[in-house]
Amino acid sequence: MTHHYEGDDLIVRKVRVGEMGNNVYVLECPDTHEALLVDGCFEADAIIAGAAGAQVVGILQTHGHHDHVQALPAILNHFDVPVYAHPGDDYPVPISNELADDALVPFGNREARVLHTPGHTPGGTCFLIGRHLISGDTLFPGGPGNTWGNREAFEQILFAIETKLFTLSDDTAVYPGHGDDTTIGTEKPSLGEWKNRGW
């Protein structure tokens, strides 16, 4: 499989699955090949194949919406590794490790920093590895994740984006839960526009 990103700092594999175009990521330490798998969306066989050659040591969940957990039981059955998720959401499998803001999840010689970014869901979480951000359904090219007209949730997600994501360096790559990549520097200038439009 061609790597989505490959450098001395990190290897990122991106597996697109399901009718909603969900992105599953495999984050691999280049030194040891230990890896974290992000989001058990759909098509367990495709996800397992996408992680071939990496030593998966944990599964990270960005949130608990149905389109991000459908394959989770089958993936967990295959890899038999800890599942890391924020307790604000519900999951179809037991959570081995409940995530808290700013916690670190190690893999090989790397670690993923937890950024709790509620709004799309109460347990919405992003993961930062150096200058690579797995943004789940919190941040996409062109705006925040859906909050379905809930003003409080919208303000919550914008606050998280402004205070936790837009404080990162502009060249931080953003890998969302659906669709194409972006960067912090590309999205940051639009914050005022998002606030004004209200979604």
N, C-alpha and C positions, 0 to 999 in steps of 0.2 A: 504494500500500500504506500502511495506517495504521501509524504508528510505534509501537513498543512503549513507547518512552520518547523524549521530545524536549525538550531544554533547551539553554541556551546552552553547557553543558559538553560535551554529547554527544548524539548521536542513536543509539538502539538499535532495530534491527529484529529481530524474532524470527520465524523460520520453523520451524513444526513439521512434521516429515517422518517417514515410515516407520511400521511397525506398532508400534515400541517407543516412539513418541512422542518422538523425538529433537528437541532444540532446536538450530537453527543460528542464530547471531547475526551481524548485520552492524553493526559499530561504526563510525559515521561522524562525522568532524570537521565540526561545523556551519559552520565558516568556509570550508573548502576543498572539502568533500564527498569528500575522500579517505577510504577506509574499509578496515578489516580484516574479513575473513570468518572466522568461527570454526567449525570442524569441518565436514568434507565428509561428512556422514552418509549420507543417501539422497536420491533424487529430485533429481538434478542440475538438471533444468529448473526445478523449483520454487525451488531455491536461487538459481539465476541470475536468475530473475524477481524474487525477493525483494530482490535487490541492485540492481535497475534504478534508474538515476539517480545511483547512487553510483559513485565512481571507486575500484574495488577495487585496492589496491596490495600486498596480501599475504594469505596464508591462514595462520591460526593453528590449531594442533591441540592440544586439551587432553590427548589420549592416543591410543593406537593401536588400541583395541579395534575389532573389525570393524564394529560399528554406528555408529562415528564416522568411518569412512574409505571406505565403499562408493562414494560419489559423488566422492571426491577426485580420481581420475584425470580424470574428465570435466570437473570444475570447473576443474582446473588447465589442461586443454587449452583451455578457453574463455577464461580470464582471463590465462594465461601470466604469472603473478606468482610471487614467492618463496614458498616454504612454510617456515613456522617451526614447529619441533617439538623436544621434548626427545629426546636420543639414547637414552634408556633404553627406548624402545619402537620397534617395527618399523612401517614404513609401506609402502604399495604404490606410492609415487612417491619420487623422490629428494628429500631434505630439503636445501633451499637454505641454511638457517641453523639451526644447532643451538642450542637455547635453554639458557641457564644461569640459575640462580636470581638474581633481582634485575636481570636484563638489561632493557633498554628497547627496545620496538619502536615506531618513530615512524609516525604517519599524520596528514598535514596538520599542524596546530598542536597535536596531542595525541600521547600516547605510552601504550602499554600496558606495565605493569610485570609481569615474569614472576615468579610464585611457584611454585617446584617443590614439589609436594605429593604425594609418592609414597605408595603404599599400595594404592589400587585397581589401579594399574599402576605399574611402576618409574618410568615417565616422566610420570606424572600431573602436570598443570600447570594453574594458575589464572592469570587475567589481571586486573589491576587498572587501571582508568582512573578516577582521581579517587575518587568514592564509588560506583563501579560495579564489581562483581566477577563475572567469568565463572568459575564454579566447576567446570565440567565435571562429572565424576562423583566429585568429592571431597566436596562438601557439598550436601545436599538439605534441604528442609523435613523435619525429624524425624530427621536423623542423617547419618552419613558414608556414602560409597559402599561397595558390597559388597566384602568381602575374603574371602568364601567360607570362613570358619572358620579362616583362617590367622592365628594369634595375632600373629606378628611383623608381618604386613602391617597388621593392625588397630591395633596400637600405633603403627605408623609413620604411618598416616593420621590418627589422633587427635592425635599429636604435631604434625603439620603443621597441622591445623586449629587447635589450641590456640595454637601459637606464631606462626603466620603469618596466619591468618584472624581469629581472635578477638581479635587485637590491633588490628584495624581499628575505626573508629568504628561505633557501634551502628546508625547510619542508613545504613550501606553496603548498597546493594541487591545481592542475590545472585541471579544468573541461572544455574540449573543446567543440566546436559546433558539432563535429562528433566523434564517436569512444570512445576510452577508456581514463581514467584519466592518469595523470602523476604528477610529482612534478617539481618545479623549479630546485632543486638540481640534478635531473636526466637529465634534458635537458641542463643546463648551460654549461657543459663541451664540448658540440658539436657546440658551436657558431662559432668557427674558421672553422670547417668543413663545416658548412652551407655557410659561407662567401666564401670559396674556391670553392665550387661546384656551387654556383650561383643560387640556387633555394631552 
